[in-house]
Amino acid sequence: IVAAPGIVLEKGDVIITPPKARMGITFIDNARLAIGPNSRVVIRAFDFDDTTHKGSFVAEVTKGQVGIIGGQISKSGKTAMQVRTPKSVFAVRGARIVVTVK
């Protein structure tokens, strides 16, 4: 389906951007993804308790470039927010990172 403002993402959803498109996603814990052109990202897990601000987030970047800003989940534990690529796994702890997969 074509993305639109307010669309709800589910575990297992795949985000694909065409060669001349970009996409921004803000999650309910205030984590943000900026997905570049010609990218592919899979949301493997997202669970968030808005009372305790704890949960888990796993995104898999298989192609392209993604900028990530950690939200409340990233501050709840060392491995609570992870970004996986074909060759590595990053734990995001309130940081800002950019991942490029060719």
C-alpha positions as CSV (number, residue, x, y, z in Angstrom):
1,I,0.0,0.0,0.0
2,V,1.1,3.6,-0.5
3,A,2.1,5.3,2.8
4,A,0.0,8.2,4.1
5,P,0.2,10.4,7.2
6,G,-1.2,8.6,10.2
7,I,-0.8,5.1,8.8
8,V,-0.3,2.4,11.5
9,L,2.7,0.1,11.1
10,E,2.6,-3.5,12.3
11,K,5.3,-6.0,13.2
12,G,6.6,-7.5,10.0
13,D,5.7,-4.5,7.8
14,V,8.2,-3.7,5.0
15,I,8.9,-0.1,4.0
16,I,10.3,0.3,0.5
17,T,11.1,3.7,-0.9
18,P,11.5,4.3,-4.7
19,P,14.7,5.8,-6.1
20,K,13.5,9.4,-5.8
21,A,11.5,9.2,-2.6
22,R,12.2,9.6,1.1
23,M,10.1,8.8,4.2
24,G,10.0,9.9,7.8
25,I,8.4,7.8,10.6
26,T,7.8,8.9,14.1
27,F,6.9,6.1,16.6
28,I,4.8,6.6,19.7
29,D,7.9,6.5,21.9
30,N,9.2,9.4,19.9
31,A,11.8,7.3,18.0
32,R,12.3,8.6,14.5
33,L,13.4,7.0,11.3
34,A,14.4,9.0,8.2
35,I,14.5,6.6,5.3
36,G,16.4,7.6,2.2
37,P,15.7,6.8,-1.5
38,N,15.9,3.2,-2.8
39,S,15.8,1.7,0.7
40,R,14.2,-1.3,2.3
41,V,13.4,-1.5,6.0
42,V,11.5,-4.2,7.9
43,I,9.9,-3.5,11.3
44,R,10.7,-6.8,13.2
45,A,9.4,-5.7,16.6
46,F,7.8,-2.7,18.3
47,D,6.3,-3.0,21.8
48,F,6.0,0.0,24.0
49,D,4.4,0.5,27.4
50,D,3.5,4.2,27.7
51,T,3.3,4.0,31.5
52,T,6.8,2.6,32.2
53,H,8.3,3.8,28.9
54,K,9.9,0.4,28.4
55,G,9.6,-1.9,25.4
56,S,11.5,-3.3,22.5
57,F,12.2,-2.1,18.9
58,V,14.0,-4.0,16.2
59,A,14.3,-2.7,12.6
60,E,16.2,-4.5,9.9
61,V,17.8,-2.4,7.1
62,T,18.5,-4.5,4.1
63,K,19.1,-1.8,1.5
64,G,19.6,1.9,1.4
65,Q,20.2,4.6,4.1
66,V,18.3,5.2,7.3
67,G,18.8,7.9,10.0
68,I,17.7,6.8,13.4
69,I,17.0,8.9,16.5
70,G,16.3,6.8,19.6
71,G,13.1,7.4,21.6
72,Q,12.0,6.4,25.0
73,I,12.5,2.7,24.4
74,S,16.2,3.3,23.6
75,K,16.7,4.7,27.1
76,S,15.1,1.7,28.8
77,G,17.9,-0.8,28.3
78,K,21.2,-1.6,26.5
79,T,19.5,-3.7,23.8
80,A,15.9,-2.4,23.9
81,M,16.3,-0.6,20.5
82,Q,18.2,-2.5,17.8
83,V,18.9,-1.8,14.2
84,R,20.1,-4.9,12.2
85,T,21.8,-5.0,8.8
86,P,23.0,-8.0,6.9
87,K,26.4,-7.8,8.6
88,S,25.8,-6.1,11.9
89,V,23.5,-5.2,14.8
90,F,23.5,-1.8,16.4
91,A,22.0,-1.0,19.8
92,V,20.6,2.6,19.9
93,R,20.7,4.2,23.3
94,G,19.2,7.7,22.8
95,A,21.8,8.4,20.1
96,R,21.5,9.5,16.5
97,I,23.0,7.2,13.9
98,V,22.9,6.8,10.2
99,V,23.1,3.3,8.6
100,T,23.9,2.7,5.0
101,V,23.5,-0.8,3.4
102,K,24.6,-1.3,-0.2
